[in-house]
Amino acid sequence: ILQIASFSILFSSISFFLGKCVLVPFSKDKVYRNLSMYSAIVLIVTTFIFVPVYGSKGAAIAFLLSSIFLSVSSLWKLKKIVQIKRQIKNILVTLILINVSYYFVLFVNRNFTFTNDFFEFLFSGFLSVGLSAIFSVLLIAINGIKMSNLLKINRSL
């Protein structure tokens, strides 16, 4: 059940970001509200379909499907409102990398024992920051952004 539900974290974070951090600032809060209502309808319908057959796993599947629906529909609406394909790709890649980093830190914490909570906290923090730095460098390399352009942007701020 948790394995199925854990994938919904990825899609929930994507839909939250696209909705609250992109659509709402573009004054499209009604669009996001409507998409959320449609997602709730998808959740209700799929719950009635999957729960009698699969029980609690069916509920996890229903929630995952509604999260996927909200993510895809938010992305679709965003592409219609804001004509930016490259930024959407970067947003999705960033969110996926954040989730990969989260699950990797979670995996390490579950499979290694630490002498006390403070060492676990430090190790998790350093691991998270290190993965973020690595992913940032990878994104910069993939997108072909030159350091000189980043410095120009930084100076203009």
N, C-alpha and C positions, 0 to 999 in steps of 0.2 A: 504494500500500500504506500509506504513512504517513498519507495523508488519511483512510483508513478507520480505521486504528488510532488516530489522534489523537482521534476521537470517543469511543473507549473510555476515554480519560482522564476525560472528563466523568462517565461512568457509574461508573467505578472509584472516583472521588473521592466520588460520592454513596453508593455501597454501602459504602465504607470508613467514611465518617462515620456513616451510619445503623447500621452494624454495630458498629464499635469504640467509637464515641463515644455511642451511644444504647442499642442493644440490650444490649451487654455491661455497662454500668453499671446497667441494670435487671435484672441477673442472668439475662439471656437468652442467655448465651454458647453454650449447647447449640443453641438455635434458630439462631443465626448460623452455628455450625459446620455444622449440617445444611443450611442454605441454601447455604453455600459448597460443600459436597459435591455438592448438586444442580446447582449452577452448573458444577462440574467435569465432571459427567456431561453437561450440555448442551454444554460445550466439546468433550468427546471425541466425542460423537455428531455435532455439526455439523462438526467437523474431518474426520471420515470422509466426510461428505456433500460438503463444499465444496472440500477440498484436491484431490481427484482431478480435479475439474472446473475450478477456477480457480487452482490452485497456491498461491502465496504470498498472493495476494489472498483466496483462500478461507480461509486461516488467519487473516488479519486480520478477515474477516467473522465467522468462528467465535468469535474472541475478543471481538469487539464484541457478538455476540448473547449470549454467556455473561455479559458485564458488564451488559448491559441486564437479563437475567434476574435477576441477583443484586440489582441496584438495585430493580427492581420488586417482587421477592419480599420484600426487606428492608423496603421501604416498606409493603407489604401487611401483613406481620407486625407492624410497628410500629403501624400503625393499629388492629390488633386488640388489641394489648397496651396501648397508651397511647391513650386517646380524645382526641387533640388534632389537629384538622384544621388550624387556623390556624398552629400552630407548624411542622407539616410543610411547609405551603406556604412559610412564611418560610425554612425550612432549604433547600428546593429552590431558591427564588429566589436565596438567598445563594450557594449553591454554583454556580449557573449564572452569576451575576455574577462570581464569583471566576474561573471558567474564561474568561469573556469578557475580563476584565481580563488574564489570563495570555496568551491568544492575541493580544490587541491589543499588549501589550508585546513579545511574540515577533515579531509582524509588523513593528513599528517597528524592532526591532533588526536584523532581516534585510534591511530595505529602506533603511536609512540607514547610512552609514559614519561612524564616529567616528575622531577622530585617535588616540586611545589607549583602552585598556581602562578606565581610571579614569573618563573622561568617559562612556563607555557605561554603566558601573556607576552613576554618579550620575544620569544621565538616566533609566535604567530604574527606579531607586529612587524618584525624584521622580514619575515617571509612574505607578508602582504606587500610591504613597501618594495621589496626586491622584485617581486613579480610585477608590480605596477610599473616599475622602472623598465624592466625588460620588455613588457608589452608596449609601453610608450615608445621605446626605441624602435620596436618592430613596426608600429603604426607609422612612425615618421619615415622609416626606411621603405615601407610598402607604398606610401603615398608620394614618395619622392620629394619630401619637403627638405629643403636645404637649411642647415643651421644658420646661415647668413640671413635667410628670410625670417627665421624665428627671432633672431636678434633684432632685426628691424622692427618686427611687430612689438617686441618687448620694449624697445626704446620709444616707440610711439605711444605706449601706454603711459 
